[in-house]
Amino acid sequence: MDSALNDRVVLVTGGTRGIGAAVAEAFAAEGARVALTYRNDEEAAERAAAGLGSERAMAVRYALDEPDSARAALDEVRQRWGGVDVLVANAYHRTGRRPAGQSFEQVAAAEWQATITDNLIATMALTQAVLPDMRGRRWGRVVYLSSHIVGHGRRGQETYAAVKSGLHGFARSLAWEAGKEGVLVNVVAPGLTRTEGVRQQLPAALREGERARTATGRLSEPGDVAAAVLFLGSGANGNISGQVLEVSGGR
């Protein structure tokens, strides 16, 4: 498979850990130049970039809830490597989980509205800022990380599902907007994935319950998700656009 990624510039938001780190590694292994973003931990981000190779990777600060940070991050990437060929929008600004026993109507409107602004609207704005690079080269790939929750639902995840569902609709229409200029836009929707965060934060019984619901008998690893993102975000993807690929073991 020819990924046609050698020296392509890839921006991976939230690329310092978990699925984002696996995605960054996958693109770097194909010869791409990778800019991975961080929000707070610059030291960890610099270590992650160094692990990919100082000539092939860089760490840039980007915060979904800071509107000006998208332009600042892109300016850094452009100054070093020119425009961005591939955007992998993986970052998500998480809010606290709804307390047990609290219903959705008890959630303050300002809280769920901020979550939508900080995630869906911010990701759309980043896309808007990156798209001229791709149009100018008549080649580009955009991949949004979503969740299988969009298709299956889960109590307590109403706002999260709304954000990710919004990305699905946005991707479908953006595919029509930019497709004739060589820009392909898709979504990867992972099921529960065995990241370090999942292992530390979710009870073993919950993880086991999710595993038991898969057709493959196992949860996805970050590399499983990264492989899907890599394909859709590479030259090996010649004409797939506006689609959602679920990576959940047949969940």
BELFEN-V958181 format. One record per backbone hydrogen bond with DSSP energy under -1.0 kcal/mol. NH is the residue of the N-H (numbers start at 1). CO is the residue of the C=O. If there is no record, write none. Layout:
BEGIN
nh-><NH NH>
co-><CO CO>
END
This chain:
BEGIN
nh-><7 8 10 11 12 13 21 22 23 24 25 26 27 28 29 31 32 33 34 35 36 37 38 42 45 46 47 48 49 50 51 56 57 58 60 62 66 69 72 73 74 75 76 77 78 79 80 81 82 85 86 87 88 89 90 94 102 106 107 111 112 113 114 115 116 117 118 119 121 122 123 124 125 126 127 128 129 130 131 133 135 136 137 138 139 140 141 142 143 144 145 146 148 150 152 153 157 161 162 163 164 165 166 167 168 169 170 171 172 173 174 175 177 178 179 181 182 183 184 186 187 188 189 191 194 195 199 200 201 202 207 208 209 210 211 212 214 215 216 224 225 226 227 228 229 230 231 232 233 234 235 238 242 245 247>
co-><31 5 33 86 35 88 17 18 19 20 21 22 23 24 25 28 27 8 56 10 58 12 60 40 41 42 43 44 45 46 47 53 53 34 36 38 63 66 68 69 70 71 72 73 74 75 76 77 78 9 9 141 11 143 88 92 99 103 104 108 108 109 110 111 112 113 114 115 116 117 119 120 121 122 123 124 125 126 127 130 131 132 133 134 134 182 85 184 87 186 89 188 190 147 148 149 154 157 158 159 160 161 162 163 164 165 166 167 168 169 170 171 173 174 175 178 179 178 140 142 243 144 245 247 220 193 195 196 197 198 203 204 205 206 207 208 211 249 249 221 221 222 223 224 225 226 227 228 229 231 3 236 185 187 189>
END
